[in-house]
Amino acid sequence: MGFSIFSPSRSLDGVSGFFQVVFLLSLFLVLFKAVQFYLRRQWLLKTLQKFPSTPSHWLWGHHQKVGRRERDKERQQILSWVEKFPSACLQWLSGSRVRVLLYDPDYVKVILGRSDPKASGIYQFLKPWIGYGLLLLNGKKWFLHRRMLTPAFHYDILKPYIRIMADSVNTMLEKWEKLDGQDHSLDVFHYISMMTLDTVMKCAFSYQGSVQLDELSSDGRLFYHACQLAHEHTDGVIKMRKAQLQNKEELEKLKKKRHLDFLDILLLSKMEDGKSLSDEDLRAEVDTFMFEGHDTTASGLSWIFYALATHPEHQQRCREEVQSVLGDGTSVTWEHLDQMPYTTMCIKEAMRLYPPVPGVSRELNTPVTFPDGRSLPKGITVTISIYGLHHNPRFWPNPKVFDPSRFAPDSSRHSYAFLPFSGGARNCIGKQFAMNEMKVAVALTLLRFELLPDPTRIPVPMLRLVLKSKDGIYLRLKKLR
């Protein structure tokens, strides 16, 4: 009796054998990964044994899924580490993934004095949103872009921006005045975010409208739509300005300006090889500036307002200082900003308690040794916990207390103990722009409103890329005039 290779029994045997091979290969791969995972974890434990850590889950590390009521757990965990481990500690992320948290100024100074790249895994999710601008770039290309953009933040350019900032702030305050009075609680972050975006659009891109106003002109609506709040469709902004520069008269007029704004510098600058920035690079730098220029500043201002609302005695002292300098506030100048020292102290103390960017990360491209002799190998991710640094009791006594005297002119502190704008070569290029805007906003707001907390909606800081509160930052406003 003949036997065919196409018979059902032969086919079933073949399928069964195939699945047996797949199963064995899968089992081998799982075992291989398990051994690899074990060896990697043991190597890390041995290599990083001088850096302490609290007990963690062998697979999930220190990361746990927390509910709505426990969303403050990560922040409290970092504060407990800062108190227990004075300079640095290990944080197990999951399995054999680990990062070293730093919150000692001497440690931080070492890392920020190096040229290690940004930790790719932590920042990569931003790439589809803002592209490779100054925030994400590394190496020579970062240096070239930074040098190219520095003139856009010259103080001669920043001076005339004060009036623009004041106009944007007043637009926001006028909207607040139309609300229902002091019993009305509002999420100030939403309004402040629109105001800071408005300022960036006008200062850096010569936008003539106002993104804060509900009623926009037809051109304004087109521009507003093209920008999509200047995060998603900046091609429209770039093409608009490029088209303007095709006009010879417009180009000559632009070249005669003593200082150019941000976008003009980008469009007219040349790289070392004589080439202009590509459309992709232009778009990335525009998106990066929009993100860093309005979102982080909005976070900083919102928490400053909250700090002043919860410390009325300091708020009133700032108000009296502002009144003595500005009078009715109809005119705010560059010179006024240096005449409000106590207000500036309060702004800095609020940013110590609530740093707009709570942490920055680097991936070591070479080994590093810290002043106390502890070392880290190449390839390790280090995170400078700015939040932890600003709450380190070794450098900030009673760190949870709002005390503006820490920033009095005669006070002294470690140069790397206060880093709201990071530090080293990669410090925030727009830090003076942001400080000016915050001073203007605080001064004009205190002239027109008393800030009051909403005891039913206490904001909880979320330690993400930008410090925010998941449920908003709600305050009550009392008109003063």
RODO-2510 file (C-alpha; in nm, 4 decimals, decimal comma):
residues 481
     n   res          X          Y          Z
     1     m     0,0000     0,0000     0,0000
     2     g     0,1562     0,3344    -0,1080
     3     f     0,2273     0,6335     0,1213
     4     s     0,1977     0,9948     0,0089
     5     i     0,3802     1,2904     0,1569
     6     f     0,0538     1,4784     0,1126
     7     s    -0,1400     1,2498     0,3384
     8     p    -0,3158     1,4116     0,6408
     9     s    -0,1124     1,2185     0,8968
    10     r     0,2163     1,3271     0,7402
    11     s     0,1004     1,6912     0,7319
    12     l     0,0008     1,6835     1,0978
    13     d     0,3383     1,5364     1,1923
    14     g     0,5122     1,8140     1,0006
    15     v     0,3089     2,0898     1,1661
    16     s     0,3659     1,9366     1,5083
    17     g     0,7401     1,9196     1,4462
    18     f     0,7475     2,2805     1,3313
    19     f     0,5746     2,4014     1,6477
    20     q     0,8089     2,1916     1,8608
    21     v     1,1071     2,3647     1,6995
    22     v     0,9456     2,7073     1,7492
    23     f     0,8738     2,6244     2,1129
    24     l     1,2305     2,5108     2,1782
    25     l     1,3736     2,8194     2,0098
    26     s     1,1402     3,0463     2,2081
    27     l     1,2327     2,8695     2,5310
    28     f     1,6015     2,9087     2,4515
    29     l     1,5521     3,2795     2,3752
    30     v     1,3639     3,3343     2,7018
    31     l     1,6350     3,1547     2,8988
    32     f     1,9054     3,3505     2,7185
    33     k     1,7321     3,6810     2,7982
    34     a     1,6816     3,5730     3,1598
    35     v     2,0522     3,4938     3,1973
    36     q     2,1426     3,8181     3,0221
    37     f     1,9066     4,0092     3,2519
    38     y     2,0546     3,8408     3,5619
    39     l     2,4153     3,9034     3,4620
    40     r     2,3428     4,2656     3,3717
    41     r     2,1695     4,3264     3,7041
    42     q     2,4519     4,1605     3,9000
    43     w     2,7099     4,3702     3,7147
    44     l     2,5174     4,6868     3,7939
    45     l     2,4830     4,5896     4,1604
    46     k     2,8585     4,5345     4,1851
    47     t     2,9578     4,8384     3,9793
    48     l     2,7210     5,0768     4,1548
    49     q     2,7457     4,9311     4,5039
    50     k     2,8809     5,2591     4,6460
    51     f     2,5578     5,4347     4,5473
    52     p     2,2808     5,3492     4,7951
    53     s     1,9221     5,2646     4,7169
    54     t     1,6057     5,1673     4,8968
    55     p     1,4591     4,8167     4,8389
    56     s     1,2877     4,7779     4,5039
    57     h     1,0888     4,5177     4,3153
    58     w     1,3191     4,2853     4,1192
    59     l     1,1249     4,3484     3,7954
    60     w     0,9347     4,6777     3,8318
    61     g     1,2101     4,8591     4,0207
    62     h     1,0998     5,1722     4,2062
    63     h     0,8327     5,2502     3,9480
    64     q     0,4822     5,1533     4,0421
    65     k     0,1463     5,2337     3,8915
    66     v    -0,0084     5,4823     4,1281
    67     g    -0,3679     5,5897     4,1490
    68     r    -0,5066     5,9393     4,1406
    69     r    -0,4745     5,9768     4,5175
    70     e    -0,1133     5,8569     4,5141
    71     r     0,0210     6,0647     4,2264
    72     d     0,2396     6,2565     4,4742
    73     k     0,4300     5,9393     4,5671
    74     e     0,7219     5,9918     4,3276
    75     r     0,7896     6,3421     4,4578
    76     q     0,7758     6,2274     4,8193
    77     q     1,0020     5,9355     4,7347
    78     i     1,2687     6,1671     4,5930
    79     l     1,2455     6,3940     4,8978
    80     s     1,2956     6,0927     5,1268
    81     w     1,6020     5,9851     4,9265
    82     v     1,7479     6,3339     4,9491
    83     e     1,7192     6,3241     5,3284
    84     k     1,8457     5,9670     5,3643
    85     f     2,1238     5,9641     5,1042
    86     p     2,3028     6,3039     5,1078
    87     s     2,4521     6,3221     4,7575
    88     a     2,3131     6,0607     4,5196
    89     c     2,1224     5,7340     4,5019
    90     l     2,0196     5,4622     4,2606
    91     q     1,6757     5,4422     4,1103
    92     w     1,5842     5,1100     3,9553
    93     l     1,3465     5,1750     3,6672
    94     s     1,2626     4,8172     3,5720
    95     g     1,4592     4,4980     3,5552
    96     s     1,8203     4,5840     3,4788
    97     r     1,7499     4,9462     3,3853
    98     v     1,8872     5,1937     3,6343
    99     r     1,9706     5,5609     3,6663
   100     v     2,1704     5,7510     3,9240
   101     l     1,9934     6,0494     4,0788
   102     l     2,2166     6,3428     4,1720
   103     y     2,1128     6,6273     4,4012
   104     d     2,4426     6,7456     4,5513
   105     p     2,5845     7,0695     4,3998
   106     d     2,9382     6,9265     4,3783
   107     y     2,8127     6,6210     4,1891
   108     v     2,5917     6,8343     3,9671
   109     k     2,8796     7,0677     3,8848
   110     v     3,0880     6,7756     3,7580
   111     i     2,8156     6,6483     3,5228
   112     l     2,7153     6,9896     3,3876
   113     g     3,0806     7,0662     3,3211
   114     r     3,1064     6,7724     3,0821
   115     s     2,9752     6,7240     2,7296
   116     d     2,7701     6,4069     2,7783
   117     p     2,4680     6,3788     2,5461
   118     k     2,1093     6,3999     2,6609
   119     a     1,9784     6,0596     2,7687
   120     s     1,8105     5,9433     2,4490
   121     g     1,5490     5,7182     2,6040
   122     i     1,4118     5,9946     2,8261
   123     y     1,3858     6,2705     2,5651
   124     q     1,3081     6,0758     2,2476
   125     f     0,9321     6,1034     2,2901
   126     l     0,9708     6,4769     2,2258
   127     k     1,1313     6,4265     1,8851
   128     p     0,8065     6,3896     1,6852
   129     w     0,6772     6,7044     1,8563
   130     i     0,9703     6,9485     1,8504
   131     g     1,2333     6,7774     1,6354
   132     y     1,6065     6,8077     1,6894
   133     g     1,6514     7,1638     1,8100
   134     l     1,8739     7,2916     2,0904
   135     l     1,6919     7,0855     2,3507
   136     l     1,7646     6,7481     2,1853
   137     l     2,0780     6,8150     1,9813
   138     n     2,4211     6,7000     2,0949
   139     g     2,7828     6,7453     1,9887
   140     k     2,9074     6,9804     1,7208
   141     k     2,5663     7,0476     1,5699
   142     w     2,4340     7,1631     1,9077
   143     f     2,7333     7,3947     1,9478
   144     l     2,6837     7,5472     1,6016
   145     h     2,3112     7,6064     1,6596
   146     r     2,3716     7,7500     2,0056
   147     r     2,6305     7,9942     1,8726
   148     m     2,3979     8,0899     1,5891
   149     l     2,1034     8,1612     1,8214
   150     t     2,2863     8,3427     2,1011
   151     p     2,2601     8,6879     1,9330
   152     a     1,8808     8,6564     1,9443
   153     f     1,9002     8,6945     2,3230
   154     h     2,1299     8,9975     2,3344
   155     y     2,0090     9,2494     2,5928
   156     d     1,9583     9,5123     2,3220
   157     i     1,6981     9,2817     2,1689
   158     l     1,5411     9,1980     2,5045
   159     k     1,4930     9,5625     2,6087
   160     p     1,2076     9,6530     2,3705
   161     y     1,0358     9,3227     2,4534
   162     i     0,9374     9,4598     2,7965
   163     r     0,6568     9,6665     2,6447
   164     i     0,5342     9,3677     2,4436
   165     m     0,5392     9,1486     2,7542
   166     a     0,3413     9,4122     2,9453
   167     d     0,0798     9,4288     2,6681
   168     s     0,0341     9,0514     2,6737
   169     v     0,0064     9,0447     3,0531
   170     n    -0,2486     9,3283     3,0522
   171     t    -0,4593     9,1416     2,7971
   172     m    -0,4679     8,8449     3,0346
   173     l    -0,5520     9,0649     3,3347
   174     e    -0,8347     9,2345     3,1451
   175     k    -0,9857     8,8922     3,0796
   176     w    -0,9564     8,8107     3,4494
   177     e    -1,1328     9,1338     3,5415
   178     k    -1,4373     9,0206     3,3456
   179     l    -1,4792     8,7141     3,5645
   180     d    -1,7085     8,6768     3,8647
   181     g    -1,4917     8,8248     4,1416
   182     q    -1,2996     8,6709     4,4272
   183     d    -1,5365     8,3763     4,4780
   184     h    -1,4575     8,2554     4,1291
   185     s    -1,1742     8,0014     4,1192
   186     l    -0,9867     7,9604     3,7929
   187     d    -0,7023     7,7508     3,6579
   188     v    -0,4385     8,0201     3,6161
   189     f    -0,2068     7,7903     3,4212
   190     h    -0,4408     7,7890     3,1217
   191     y    -0,4525     8,1687     3,1020
   192     i    -0,0826     8,2143     3,1746
   193     s     0,0113     7,9588     2,9092
   194     m    -0,1848     8,1535     2,6465
   195     m    -0,0233     8,4763     2,7657
   196     t     0,3331     8,3421     2,7438
   197     l     0,2578     8,1979     2,3999
   198     d     0,1255     8,5379     2,2962
   199     t     0,4497     8,6993     2,4147
   200     v     0,6724     8,4519     2,2309
   201     m     0,4762     8,4915     1,9087
   202     k     0,5122     8,8709     1,9210
   203     c     0,8709     8,8957     2,0440
   204     a     1,0366     8,6205     1,8472
   205     f     0,8220     8,6053     1,5330
   206     s     0,6827     8,9578     1,4971
   207     y     0,3249     8,8310     1,5108
   208     q     0,0841     9,1269     1,5127
   209     g    -0,2287     8,9603     1,6508
   210     s    -0,3076     8,8114     1,9914
   211     v    -0,3647     8,4415     2,0508
   212     q    -0,5377     8,5328     2,3791
   213     l    -0,8313     8,7037     2,2097
   214     d    -1,1390     8,5107     2,1082
   215     e    -1,2083     8,7374     1,8106
   216     l    -0,9374     8,7079     1,5459
   217     s    -0,9106     8,8683     1,2064
   218     s    -0,9311     8,6430     0,8993
   219     d    -0,5515     8,6626     0,8641
   220     g    -0,5209     8,6027     1,2353
   221     r    -0,7423     8,2932     1,2168
   222     l    -0,5368     8,1616     0,9243
   223     f    -0,2123     8,2246     1,1094
   224     y    -0,3500     8,0806     1,4327
   225     h    -0,4640     7,7672     1,2515
   226     a    -0,1329     7,7348     1,0672
   227     c     0,0615     7,7574     1,3924
   228     q    -0,1668     7,5254     1,5938
   229     l    -0,0441     7,7090     1,9002
   230     a     0,2988     7,7037     1,7349
   231     h     0,3730     7,3433     1,8306
   232     e     0,2512     7,1361     1,5390
   233     h     0,2443     7,3346     1,2132
   234     t     0,5283     7,5860     1,2286
   235     d     0,5886     7,5371     0,8565
   236     g     0,3247     7,8045     0,8047
   237     v     0,5171     8,0534     1,0170
   238     i     0,8472     7,9833     0,8409
   239     k     0,6989     7,9980     0,4903
   240     m     0,5252     8,3237     0,5714
   241     r     0,8494     8,4906     0,6795
   242     k     1,0474     8,3370     0,3920
   243     a     0,7976     8,4831     0,1478
   244     q     0,8377     8,8252     0,3060
   245     l     1,2145     8,8061     0,2719
   246     q     1,1818     8,7435    -0,1015
   247     n     1,0833     9,1079    -0,1282
   248     k     1,4044     9,3075    -0,1808
   249     e     1,2756     9,6119     0,0036
   250     e     1,1748     9,4006     0,3017
   251     l     1,5109     9,2252     0,2985
   252     e     1,7066     9,5526     0,2900
   253     k     1,4938     9,6942     0,5685
   254     l     1,5623     9,3828     0,7732
   255     k     1,9388     9,3991     0,7183
   256     k     1,9461     9,7565     0,8435
   257     k     1,8061     9,6537     1,1812
   258     r     2,0743     9,6591     1,4483
   259     h     1,9476     9,3350     1,6012
   260     l     1,7291     9,0702     1,4430
   261     d     1,4587     8,8659     1,6108
   262     f     1,4771     8,4906     1,6613
   263     l     1,3248     8,3774     1,3333
   264     d     1,5116     8,6350     1,1226
   265     i     1,8418     8,5163     1,2672
   266     l     1,7501     8,1591     1,1807
   267     l     1,6564     8,2482     0,8233
   268     l     1,9589     8,4659     0,7505
   269     s     2,2313     8,2745     0,9330
   270     k     2,4805     8,0533     0,7560
   271     m     2,6576     7,7442     0,8847
   272     e     3,0363     7,7046     0,8663
   273     d     3,0026     7,5531     0,5198
   274     g     2,8078     7,8562     0,3987
   275     k     2,4752     7,6754     0,3826
   276     s     2,1547     7,7943     0,5475
   277     l     1,9611     7,5856     0,7952
   278     s     1,7474     7,3181     0,6329
   279     d     1,3692     7,3422     0,6577
   280     e     1,3799     7,0548     0,9071
   281     d     1,6335     7,2351     1,1278
   282     l     1,4364     7,5590     1,1043
   283     r     1,1171     7,3834     1,2046
   284     a     1,2917     7,2079     1,4954
   285     e     1,4384     7,5297     1,6371
   286     v     1,1092     7,7160     1,6026
   287     d     0,9167     7,4357     1,7750
   288     t     1,1809     7,4057     2,0464
   289     f     1,1733     7,7768     2,1188
   290     m     0,7946     7,7762     2,1284
   291     f     0,7919     7,4832     2,3699
   292     e     1,0637     7,6137     2,6016
   293     g     0,9668     7,9771     2,5608
   294     h     0,6070     7,9469     2,6717
   295     d     0,5398     7,6147     2,8440
   296     t     0,8197     7,6243     3,1008
   297     t     0,7675     7,9966     3,1652
   298     a     0,3950     7,9368     3,2131
   299     s     0,4740     7,6628     3,4643
   300     g     0,7135     7,8884     3,6531
   301     l     0,4672     8,1787     3,6670
   302     s     0,1742     7,9629     3,7734
   303     w     0,3673     7,8208     4,0690
   304     i     0,4988     8,1682     4,1576
   305     f     0,1404     8,2936     4,1761
   306     y     0,0454     7,9943     4,3884
   307     a     0,3395     8,0541     4,6269
   308     l     0,2418     8,4205     4,6657
   309     a    -0,1240     8,3287     4,7166
   310     t    -0,0337     8,0912     5,0006
   311     h     0,2024     8,3447     5,1621
   312     p    -0,0001     8,6681     5,1744
   313     e     0,2510     8,8571     5,3877
   314     h     0,5178     8,8189     5,1189
   315     q     0,2639     8,8958     4,8478
   316     q     0,1740     9,2237     5,0163
   317     r     0,5372     9,3222     5,0604
   318     c     0,5961     9,2599     4,6888
   319     r     0,2884     9,4648     4,6034
   320     e     0,4091     9,7596     4,8083
   321     e     0,7484     9,7424     4,6403
   322     v     0,5918     9,7295     4,2936
   323     q     0,3644    10,0223     4,3747
   324     s     0,6625    10,2310     4,4858
   325     v     0,8419    10,1585     4,1585
   326     l     0,5636    10,1498     3,8986
   327     g     0,2906    10,3636     4,0502
   328     d    -0,0203    10,2762     3,8512
   329     g     0,1759    10,0458     3,6201
   330     t     0,0875    10,2276     3,2986
   331     s     0,4527    10,2118     3,1948
   332     v     0,7014     9,9303     3,2605
   333     t     1,0598     9,9680     3,1407
   334     w     1,3783     9,7639     3,1378
   335     e     1,5205     9,9834     3,4150
   336     h     1,2249     9,9071     3,6449
   337     l     1,3083     9,5364     3,6551
   338     d     1,6213     9,5916     3,8645
   339     q     1,4339     9,8127     4,1115
   340     m     1,2236     9,5309     4,2586
   341     p     1,4716     9,3248     4,4638
   342     y     1,2208     9,1736     4,7086
   343     t     0,9863     9,0696     4,4285
   344     t     1,2827     8,9085     4,2529
   345     m     1,3734     8,7262     4,5754
   346     c     1,0189     8,5877     4,5978
   347     i     1,0255     8,4775     4,2331
   348     k     1,3514     8,2894     4,2891
   349     e     1,2307     8,1291     4,6109
   350     a     0,9148     8,0101     4,4343
   351     m     1,1290     7,8601     4,1567
   352     r     1,3410     7,6890     4,4218
   353     l     1,0309     7,5245     4,5671
   354     y     0,8735     7,4618     4,2260
   355     p     1,1446     7,4421     3,9564
   356     p     0,9788     7,4621     3,6111
   357     v     1,2058     7,1822     3,4837
   358     p     1,2394     6,9358     3,7748
   359     g     1,5233     6,7316     3,6262
   360     v     1,7649     6,6820     3,3351
   361     s     1,9341     6,3594     3,2264
   362     r     2,2612     6,2695     3,0604
   363     e     2,4102     5,9452     2,9298
   364     l     2,7778     5,9196     3,0233
   365     n     2,9984     5,8899     2,7158
   366     t     3,3095     5,8395     2,9343
   367     p     3,3573     5,7278     3,2956
   368     v     3,3301     5,9934     3,5644
   369     t     3,4743     6,0297     3,9144
   370     f     3,3116     6,2605     4,1671
   371     p     3,4916     6,4701     4,4314
   372     d     3,4345     6,2086     4,7043
   373     g     3,5993     5,9371     4,4929
   374     r     3,2870     5,7500     4,3815
   375     s     3,2820     5,6648     4,0127
   376     l     3,0374     5,5745     3,7391
   377     p     3,1184     5,3815     3,4193
   378     k     3,0460     5,4809     3,0620
   379     g     2,6896     5,4246     2,9456
   380     i     2,5159     5,4925     3,2770
   381     t     2,2254     5,7379     3,2767
   382     v     2,2498     6,0117     3,5380
   383     t     1,9588     6,2383     3,6252
   384     i     2,0185     6,5702     3,7934
   385     s     1,7138     6,6019     4,0153
   386     i     1,6724     6,9787     4,0226
   387     y     1,3705     6,9287     4,2468
   388     g     1,5815     6,7220     4,4859
   389     l     1,8709     6,9680     4,4627
   390     h     1,6418     7,2581     4,5538
   391     h     1,5070     7,0635     4,8539
   392     n     1,8395     6,9304     4,9813
   393     p     1,8472     7,0187     5,3553
   394     r     2,2275     7,0212     5,3555
   395     f     2,2207     7,3343     5,1404
   396     w     1,8706     7,4705     5,2072
   397     p     1,7782     7,4618     5,5786
   398     n     1,4068     7,3931     5,6262
   399     p     1,3723     7,3369     5,2513
   400     k     0,9908     7,3150     5,2500
   401     v     0,9558     7,6637     5,4005
   402     f     0,8985     7,9614     5,1669
   403     d     1,1773     8,2000     5,2711
   404     p     1,2722     8,4709     5,0175
   405     s     1,5600     8,5885     5,2395
   406     r     1,7594     8,2951     5,1022
   407     f     1,8095     8,5130     4,7930
   408     a     1,8903     8,8400     4,9668
   409     p     2,1756     9,0323     4,7992
   410     d     2,4155     8,9538     5,0841
   411     s     2,3308     8,5805     5,1002
   412     s     2,5782     8,3142     4,9889
   413     r     2,5252     7,9663     4,8488
   414     h     2,6905     7,7055     4,6284
   415     s     2,6857     7,8211     4,2657
   416     y     2,5203     7,4920     4,1619
   417     a     2,2646     7,4708     4,4434
   418     f     2,0008     7,6743     4,2566
   419     l     1,9447     7,5744     3,8945
   420     p     1,5952     7,6658     3,7718
   421     f     1,7441     7,7150     3,4237
   422     s     1,9936     7,4272     3,4485
   423     g     2,3635     7,5203     3,4333
   424     g     2,6928     7,4767     3,2535
   425     a     2,7258     7,5143     2,8781
   426     r     2,3743     7,3810     2,8190
   427     n     2,1961     7,6239     3,0466
   428     c     1,8722     7,7743     2,9182
   429     i     1,9541     8,0174     2,6386
   430     g     1,6352     8,2130     2,7103
   431     k     1,6704     8,2440     3,0888
   432     q     1,6933     8,6252     3,0866
   433     f     1,3918     8,6459     2,8565
   434     a     1,1963     8,4225     3,0960
   435     m     1,3029     8,6123     3,4098
   436     n     1,2049     8,9433     3,2515
   437     e     0,8636     8,8077     3,1565
   438     m     0,8020     8,6680     3,5036
   439     k     0,8957     8,9964     3,6709
   440     v     0,6646     9,1927     3,4411
   441     a     0,3779     8,9481     3,4944
   442     v     0,4132     8,9367     3,8730
   443     a     0,4428     9,3158     3,9035
   444     l     0,1418     9,4014     3,6867
   445     t    -0,0737     9,1257     3,8385
   446     l    -0,0087     9,2369     4,1981
   447     l    -0,1088     9,5924     4,1074
   448     r    -0,4549     9,4758     3,9991
   449     f    -0,5321     9,1614     4,1986
   450     e    -0,4893     8,9966     4,5325
   451     l    -0,4109     8,6288     4,4785
   452     l    -0,5955     8,3896     4,7092
   453     p    -0,5652     8,0095     4,7304
   454     d    -0,8553     7,7753     4,6688
   455     p    -0,8543     7,5394     4,9707
   456     t    -1,0749     7,2917     4,7837
   457     r    -0,8255     7,2537     4,4986
   458     i    -0,4709     7,2254     4,6284
   459     p    -0,2301     7,1631     4,3375
   460     v     0,0079     6,8683     4,3567
   461     p     0,3394     6,9049     4,1676
   462     m     0,3957     6,6359     3,9066
   463     l     0,7639     6,5619     3,8374
   464     r     0,7491     6,5368     3,4604
   465     l     0,9472     6,7149     3,1894
   466     v     0,7786     7,0392     3,2989
   467     l     0,6474     7,0818     3,6537
   468     k     0,2688     7,0966     3,6427
   469     s    -0,0290     6,9912     3,8498
   470     k    -0,2440     6,7202     3,6975
   471     d    -0,5633     6,8949     3,8045
   472     g    -0,4520     7,2502     3,7266
   473     i    -0,3421     7,5365     3,9527
   474     y    -0,6569     7,7035     4,0791
   475     l    -0,6580     8,0442     4,2513
   476     r    -0,9184     8,3005     4,3492
   477     l    -0,8726     8,6596     4,2362
   478     k    -0,9764     8,9731     4,4239
   479     k    -0,9810     9,2971     4,2256
   480     l    -0,7878     9,5802     4,3848
   481     r    -0,9015     9,8579     4,1554
***
